[in-house]
């Protein structure tokens, strides 16, 4: 992720001029970024680039070649 990605995401999410307040809530931006990440992670998993295992506290992700 870089500065350009965040700026493009904000620009895409900005409401039209008729809505107030004119801006994007941080919670909505965070959700949109998480959705993008989820889609990329699903593709990486499907393509075999990464794998994961469940742990007691969550999920650990690793590169397929590193295990």
Number of C-alpha atoms within 10 A of each C-alpha: 7 6 8 9 11 13 11 11 15 18 12 10 15 14 14 9 8 7 9 8 9 11 13 15 12 10 9 12 15 11 11 15 15 12 12 11 13 12 11 12 16 12 13 15 16 11 10 12 13 17 18 12 9 9 8 5 6 7 10 10 12 13 13 13 9 7 6
